[in-house]
Amino acid sequence: MAGQGTPATALLVKRGIAHRTHPYRVAPDAPNYGALVAVALGVAPERVFKSLVADVDGALTVAVVPVTGELDLKALAAAVGGKRAALADRAVAERATGYVRGGISPLGQRRRLPTVLDESALDLPTIYVSAGRRGLQLELAAADLVALTDARTAPLRTH
């Protein structure tokens, strides 16, 4: 794993959580980035999840949803007991998490944010999330992600 260490991978190693890293190459500004990551990794797109930072009633929250759909902001707000949610400004998200857009991981954030994972992840043997930088994904069990982030699970993806 030389050269692939990030705060996310360091947390997994420290906690002894089974995981694998998967490097890939996709242009950061490519349209439909998440679907292209799935193709580059050779995995079903419903197993690849994106981490989006949203503002729910003034509090930042991380939503982890499959790249095959969009985030249902109303569902996210409801999942955390809020009324309104909007995607956070890119600079705000990067500053809060310590990661750059396209590489925001739900793990090892600078400031641990409340996290909600789309419930579809629980039906999969493992899921893929950003390892904390563009070009590197983590594969781990959804239950481990939930445990490490104290995540709630809810239906978050629009169909």
C-alpha positions in Angstrom: 0.0 0.0 0.0 3.0 2.3 -0.3 2.1 5.7 -1.6 -1.6 5.0 -1.1 -2.0 6.0 2.5 -4.7 8.5 3.4 -6.5 9.3 6.7 -9.2 6.9 5.6 -6.9 4.0 5.0 -4.9 4.8 8.2 -8.2 4.6 10.2 -9.0 1.2 8.7 -5.5 -0.2 9.4 -5.5 1.2 13.0 -8.9 -0.4 13.7 -8.0 -3.7 12.0 -10.9 -3.5 9.6 -10.7 -5.8 6.5 -10.5 -3.7 3.4 -8.9 -3.5 0.0 -7.7 -0.5 -2.0 -8.3 -0.2 -5.7 -6.5 2.4 -7.8 -8.1 3.6 -11.0 -7.7 6.3 -13.7 -10.6 8.6 -14.6 -10.4 12.2 -15.5 -11.7 14.2 -12.5 -13.8 16.5 -14.7 -15.4 13.6 -16.7 -19.1 13.6 -16.9 -20.8 10.7 -15.0 -17.5 10.2 -13.0 -18.9 7.6 -10.6 -20.1 5.3 -13.5 -16.7 5.6 -15.1 -15.0 4.6 -11.8 -17.2 1.5 -11.7 -16.2 0.7 -15.3 -12.5 1.3 -14.5 -12.7 -1.0 -11.5 -14.7 -3.6 -13.4 -17.5 -3.7 -10.8 -21.2 -3.3 -10.9 -22.0 0.4 -10.6 -24.5 -0.2 -7.7 -21.5 -1.2 -5.6 -19.7 2.1 -6.0 -20.9 4.9 -3.7 -20.2 8.6 -3.7 -19.8 10.7 -0.6 -21.7 14.0 -0.8 -21.6 16.7 1.9 -24.9 18.5 2.5 -26.1 21.2 4.7 -29.1 20.0 6.7 -30.7 22.9 8.7 -27.2 24.5 9.1 -25.3 21.3 10.0 -23.0 19.5 7.6 -23.9 15.9 7.0 -22.4 13.2 4.7 -24.6 11.2 2.5 -23.2 8.1 1.0 -25.2 7.0 -2.1 -24.7 4.7 -5.1 -23.3 6.4 -8.2 -26.3 4.9 -10.0 -28.7 7.5 -8.6 -28.9 11.0 -7.3 -29.2 12.1 -3.6 -32.8 12.7 -2.5 -32.2 15.8 -0.3 -35.6 15.5 1.3 -34.9 11.9 2.3 -31.5 13.0 3.8 -33.1 15.7 5.8 -35.7 13.3 7.1 -33.1 10.7 8.0 -31.4 13.1 10.4 -34.5 14.8 11.7 -34.1 17.9 9.7 -36.4 20.0 7.5 -34.2 21.2 4.6 -31.1 19.9 2.9 -28.9 21.3 0.2 -25.6 20.2 -1.2 -22.8 22.1 0.6 -20.5 24.5 -1.3 -17.5 22.7 -2.6 -15.0 24.8 -0.6 -17.0 24.2 2.6 -17.1 20.4 2.0 -13.4 20.3 1.3 -12.5 22.4 4.3 -14.7 20.3 6.7 -13.6 16.9 5.5 -9.9 17.6 4.6 -10.4 16.0 1.2 -10.9 17.4 -2.3 -14.0 16.9 -4.4 -13.9 13.6 -6.2 -11.9 12.2 -3.3 -14.1 12.9 -0.3 -14.2 9.8 1.8 -16.8 9.1 4.5 -13.8 7.9 6.7 -11.0 9.8 8.3 -12.4 13.2 7.8 -10.8 16.3 9.4 -14.0 16.9 11.3 -16.2 13.9 11.8 -19.5 14.6 10.3 -22.8 12.8 10.8 -23.2 10.2 8.1 -26.2 8.6 6.4 -25.6 5.5 4.2 -28.1 4.5 1.5 -29.8 1.3 2.8 -29.1 -0.5 -0.5 -25.5 -0.9 0.7 -26.6 -3.4 3.3 -27.7 -5.9 0.6 -24.2 -6.0 -0.9 -21.2 -8.2 0.2 -18.9 -5.2 0.0 -19.1 -1.6 -1.3 -16.6 0.8 -2.8 -16.1 4.3 -1.4 -13.4 6.9 -1.9 -10.2 6.2 -0.1 -9.6 9.9 0.4 -8.1 10.9 -2.9 -9.0 10.8 -6.5 -7.9 7.7 -8.2 -8.2 5.4 -5.2 -11.2 3.5 -3.9 -11.7 1.4 -0.7 -13.6 -1.8 -0.7 -15.1 -2.8 2.6 -18.3 -4.2 4.2 -21.1 -1.7 4.6 -21.5 -2.8 8.2 -17.9 -1.8 8.9 -18.5 1.6 7.3 -21.6 2.0 9.5 -19.7 1.1 12.6 -16.8 3.4 11.9 -18.9 6.4 11.1 -21.8 5.7 13.4 -23.9 6.1 10.3 -27.6 5.8 10.0 -29.0 3.9 7.1 -32.0 5.2 5.1 -33.3 5.2 1.5 -31.4 8.2 0.1 -31.2 7.5 -3.7 -33.7 8.8 -6.2 -34.6 6.2 -8.8 
